[in-house]
Amino acid sequence: MAFTCAAICKLKLAATDANGVLMEFWAWSSYGDSSEVFKAQVRVAAADENNPDQTSWYVDVLSSQWQGVRIASCSDTWNSFPPVGGPPAWLSTPEDVSDLSSDIPYNYLSANLILQGAVDASNCPDGGLQPDGSANQCGQEAARGAVDDWQNQFDSLIISTAQDTGVPAQLLKNLFARESQFWPGVFKASTDAGLGQLTENGADTTLLWNTSFYAQYCPLVLSSKTCNLGYLHLKDEEQQLLREALVAGVNARCDNCTLGIDLSRANFSVGVFADTLLASCEQTGQVIHNVIGQSPGDVASYEDLWKFTLVNYNAGAGCLYHAVNDTWSTDHILTWDALSSHFTDVCAPAKDYVNDISK
């Protein structure tokens, strides 16, 4: 197709299948020189397939040159389009912050608010707490209003982070709910820290697989000259220093702060966990390519690829690799239903983890 246009080129595109079509494009100037050749995966679908006089269309573009509305995160990495018409609710970002609101009576959060004096449960048996430190029924009822307020205080920040990074807001909120019940310290005296319970292994994934985050974060801890070597080329002790600093940076526990929580650090961590999910989606894509030798979007759906990413985030790349390998070798398909039946015993808890977040 040859055409001449001014600053804006308008093309009439035919409807494609769900995977779209590959386009190559470049520009010639009147001086005879040419731009670099670029590629774009373009999908065109009717907004209403049953309407013979169709005038509305969904158009999605995967390309490094795309400057329109940002497509769903990790689509470029996986070469995978979200479902026509938009992703499922758990992978969405609402326009209104009120649509992200929740009112779940979290027990662990209730207990922490009672322990820190944010909730008066003095009229409850044993001060509202069970011997194991959880909240009893009276304690949960006393804490209900405070729990609702606490779990929704990060909503505006989650939405703005989703808009900046492309990581779905509802996914972030569901992740925080599952990992920490929105209490951004150390969970039950473990080494996991923050709203999304970051570990040193998780920090390693973030620093290795999210190169833009590494480039911004590393100079806060090490010299720019050292950081320019790249994470893989740092000394072991330098890598460890970065991992420890990142885990400490998302741990909002603060003995001298109100309620024992540094909320400014908790707010900072929301972006870190979004970047960690982006790192995990990069690693997930590489795992699938290494095992199958194809683009992730060619063998799995957008929604299932996010579920595989959550396996990588929660259980690690080793669990994901073995599950992908066993599933592909046995079933010759790569769906969540198939893959979730191929976990080893040590990796099996990842199934409930993913189902909790994606329900």
C-alpha positions in Angstrom: 0.0 0.0 0.0 1.5 3.3 -1.1 0.1 6.6 0.0 1.1 10.2 0.6 0.0 12.1 3.7 0.7 15.2 5.7 1.6 15.1 9.4 -1.2 12.7 10.2 -1.8 9.6 8.1 -5.3 8.0 8.1 -5.6 4.4 6.9 -8.7 2.3 6.5 -8.0 -1.0 8.2 -9.9 -4.3 7.8 -11.0 -6.3 10.8 -8.4 -8.9 12.0 -8.5 -12.0 14.1 -7.9 -11.9 17.9 -4.1 -11.9 17.4 -4.0 -9.0 15.0 -1.7 -8.6 12.1 2.0 -7.6 11.8 2.6 -4.3 10.0 5.9 -2.8 9.0 6.1 1.0 8.5 8.7 3.6 7.8 8.8 7.1 6.3 10.5 8.4 3.2 11.3 12.1 2.9 11.4 14.3 -0.1 15.2 14.3 0.2 15.3 10.6 -0.5 16.3 9.4 2.9 14.3 6.9 5.0 13.5 6.4 8.6 14.2 3.2 10.5 11.7 0.3 9.7 9.4 -0.2 12.6 6.9 -3.0 13.4 3.5 -2.9 14.9 1.0 -5.7 15.8 -2.4 -4.2 15.1 -5.8 -5.7 16.0 -9.1 -4.3 14.7 -12.3 -5.7 16.0 -16.0 -4.6 15.6 -17.5 -3.1 18.8 -20.7 -5.0 17.9 -20.2 -8.0 15.6 -24.0 -8.4 15.2 -24.4 -4.9 13.7 -24.1 -5.0 9.9 -23.8 -1.2 9.8 -20.8 -1.2 12.1 -19.4 2.3 12.8 -17.5 1.7 16.0 -14.3 -0.4 16.2 -11.8 -1.5 18.8 -8.2 -0.8 17.6 -5.2 -2.0 19.6 -1.6 -1.4 18.7 1.6 -3.0 20.0 4.6 -1.0 18.9 7.5 1.0 20.3 6.3 3.9 18.3 2.7 4.0 19.6 1.8 7.3 21.2 -1.9 6.8 21.7 -3.7 5.6 24.8 -1.4 3.3 26.7 -2.3 -0.4 26.1 -2.4 -2.8 29.0 0.9 -3.4 30.8 3.1 -6.3 29.7 1.3 -6.6 26.4 4.5 -5.5 24.5 6.6 -7.9 26.6 4.3 -10.9 25.8 3.1 -9.7 22.3 -0.4 -10.4 23.7 -3.5 -8.3 23.4 -6.0 -8.1 26.3 -9.5 -9.3 25.5 -11.4 -7.2 23.0 -13.5 -4.7 24.9 -11.2 -4.7 27.9 -9.7 -7.0 30.4 -11.5 -8.9 33.2 -12.3 -6.9 36.4 -9.3 -8.1 38.3 -7.0 -6.7 35.6 -8.8 -3.4 35.3 -8.1 0.2 36.5 -11.3 2.0 37.4 -11.7 5.7 36.4 -13.3 6.6 39.7 -11.3 5.9 42.9 -14.6 4.9 44.7 -14.8 1.9 42.4 -11.7 0.5 44.0 -13.1 0.7 47.5 -13.5 -2.4 49.6 -15.0 -3.3 53.0 -13.5 -6.7 53.9 -13.2 -7.4 57.7 -9.5 -8.4 57.6 -8.6 -10.2 60.8 -4.8 -9.6 60.7 -5.4 -5.9 60.0 -7.9 -5.7 62.8 -5.5 -7.2 65.3 -2.7 -4.8 64.3 -5.0 -1.7 64.7 -6.0 -3.0 68.1 -2.4 -3.7 69.2 -1.3 -0.2 68.0 -4.1 1.6 69.9 -5.9 2.8 66.8 -9.0 0.8 67.9 -10.4 0.7 71.5 -11.4 -2.9 72.2 -11.1 -2.6 76.0 -14.7 -3.7 76.4 -14.1 -7.0 74.5 -12.9 -10.2 76.1 -9.1 -10.2 76.4 -8.9 -6.8 74.8 -10.3 -8.0 71.5 -7.5 -10.5 70.9 -7.0 -14.2 70.8 -4.1 -15.9 72.5 -2.4 -16.3 69.1 -2.6 -12.6 68.5 -5.5 -12.6 66.0 -8.6 -10.5 66.7 -11.6 -12.3 68.3 -15.1 -11.6 67.0 -15.7 -8.7 69.4 -12.3 -7.2 68.4 -13.1 -7.5 64.7 -16.5 -5.8 65.2 -14.8 -3.0 67.2 -12.2 -2.5 64.5 -14.6 -2.6 61.5 -14.7 1.1 60.8 -11.0 1.6 61.2 -10.3 -1.5 59.0 -12.5 -0.1 56.2 -10.7 3.3 56.4 -7.2 1.7 56.5 -7.7 -0.7 53.5 -8.9 2.1 51.3 -6.4 4.9 52.2 -4.0 3.7 49.4 -6.6 3.6 46.6 -5.8 7.0 45.0 -2.1 6.2 45.0 -2.8 2.8 43.5 -4.8 4.3 40.7 -2.2 6.9 39.9 0.6 4.3 40.0 -1.5 2.1 37.6 -1.8 5.1 35.2 1.9 5.7 35.4 3.1 2.1 35.0 0.2 0.3 33.3 0.0 -2.3 36.1 -3.8 -2.8 36.7 -5.0 -1.0 39.9 -7.3 -3.8 40.9 -4.5 -6.3 40.5 -2.3 -4.2 42.8 -5.0 -3.9 45.4 -5.8 -7.6 45.3 -2.1 -8.4 45.7 -1.8 -6.2 48.8 -4.9 -7.7 50.3 -3.6 -11.2 49.8 0.0 -10.5 50.9 -0.4 -8.2 53.9 -4.0 -7.2 54.4 -2.7 -3.7 53.9 -0.5 -3.7 57.0 2.8 -2.5 55.4 5.3 -3.9 57.9 6.8 -7.3 58.4 4.1 -10.0 58.2 3.9 -12.2 61.3 7.6 -11.8 62.1 8.8 -13.2 58.8 11.4 -11.6 56.6 8.8 -10.6 54.0 8.2 -6.8 54.1 5.7 -4.2 53.0 2.3 -4.1 51.4 3.3 -6.7 48.8 5.6 -8.7 51.1 8.9 -8.3 49.3 11.7 -10.7 49.9 15.4 -10.5 48.9 14.7 -13.0 46.1 11.9 -10.7 45.0 14.2 -7.7 45.1 16.7 -9.6 43.0 14.0 -10.2 40.3 13.1 -6.5 40.4 16.7 -5.3 40.0 17.6 -7.8 37.4 14.5 -7.8 35.1 13.3 -4.2 35.4 16.3 -2.3 34.0 14.6 1.1 34.1 13.8 0.7 37.8 17.4 -0.5 38.4 18.8 2.6 36.6 16.7 4.9 38.8 17.1 3.1 42.1 20.8 1.9 42.1 22.3 5.4 42.3 20.4 6.0 45.6 22.5 3.2 47.2 25.7 2.9 45.1 27.8 5.3 43.1 26.7 6.0 39.5 29.9 4.7 38.2 29.3 1.4 39.9 25.6 1.2 38.8 26.6 1.8 35.2 28.2 -1.7 35.2 24.7 -3.2 35.3 23.2 -5.4 38.1 24.6 -8.6 36.7 28.1 -7.2 36.7 28.1 -5.9 40.3 30.1 -7.7 43.0 28.1 -10.1 45.1 28.2 -7.8 48.1 27.0 -4.8 46.0 24.1 -6.8 44.8 23.2 -7.9 48.3 23.4 -4.3 49.5 20.9 -3.3 46.8 18.6 -6.1 47.7 18.7 -5.4 51.4 18.2 -1.7 50.8 15.1 -2.3 48.6 13.5 -4.7 51.1 14.1 -2.2 53.9 12.8 0.6 51.7 9.3 -1.0 51.4 9.2 -2.0 55.1 7.1 0.7 56.7 7.5 -0.6 60.2 8.7 2.4 62.4 8.9 2.2 66.2 8.8 6.0 66.6 5.9 6.6 64.2 2.2 6.9 64.9 0.8 3.3 65.0 4.3 2.0 64.4 4.0 2.6 60.6 5.8 5.1 58.4 3.0 5.9 55.9 5.4 7.9 53.6 7.4 4.7 53.2 4.3 2.7 52.6 3.2 5.1 49.9 6.6 4.9 48.3 6.4 1.1 48.2 3.3 1.1 46.0 5.3 2.1 43.0 8.1 -0.4 43.9 5.6 -3.3 43.9 4.2 -2.2 40.5 7.8 -2.2 39.2 8.3 -5.6 40.8 5.3 -7.0 38.9 6.6 -5.6 35.7 9.9 -7.3 36.3 8.1 -10.5 37.0 6.1 -10.3 33.8 9.4 -9.9 31.9 10.9 -12.9 33.6 7.7 -14.9 32.9 7.8 -14.1 29.2 11.5 -15.3 29.1 10.6 -18.5 30.9 7.9 -19.3 28.4 10.1 -18.5 25.5 13.0 -20.6 26.9 10.7 -23.6 27.3 8.5 -23.4 24.2 10.6 -21.3 21.9 7.6 -19.1 20.9 6.3 -15.7 21.9 4.2 -15.9 25.1 1.3 -14.3 23.3 1.3 -17.1 20.7 0.7 -19.9 23.2 -1.2 -18.3 26.1 -4.0 -15.8 26.7 -3.3 -12.3 28.2 -5.3 -13.2 31.4 -3.4 -16.5 31.9 -0.1 -14.8 31.3 -0.8 -12.5 34.2 -1.7 -15.6 36.3 1.7 -17.2 35.4 3.3 -13.9 36.4 1.7 -14.1 39.8 3.2 -17.7 40.1 6.5 -16.2 39.3 6.0 -13.4 41.9 4.9 -15.7 44.6 6.7 -19.0 44.1 9.6 -18.1 41.9 10.8 -18.7 38.4 11.8 -22.3 39.3 8.3 -23.3 40.1 7.0 -21.5 37.0 9.6 -23.2 34.7 8.9 -26.7 35.8 5.1 -26.2 35.6 5.3 -24.7 32.1 7.7 -27.4 31.0 5.5 -30.2 32.4 2.3 -28.7 31.0 3.6 -28.2 27.5 5.3 -31.6 27.4 2.1 -33.4 28.6 -0.8 -31.3 27.3 0.7 -29.3 24.4 -1.4 -26.3 25.6 -0.6 -23.5 28.0 -3.6 -22.5 30.0 -4.0 -21.7 33.7 -6.3 -24.7 34.2 -3.7 -27.0 32.7 -0.7 -25.4 34.3 -2.2 -25.3 37.8 -2.4 -29.1 37.8 1.3 -29.5 37.2 2.8 -27.9 40.3 5.2 -29.8 42.4 4.2 -30.2 46.1 6.4 -27.3 47.2 4.9 -25.1 44.5 1.3 -26.2 45.0 0.3 -23.2 47.3 0.7 -20.9 44.3 -2.6 -22.2 42.9 -4.7 -20.9 45.7 -2.6 -17.7 45.8 -3.4 -16.9 42.1 -7.0 -17.9 42.4 -7.4 -15.6 45.5 -6.0 -12.6 43.6 -7.8 -13.3 40.3 -11.3 -14.1 41.5 
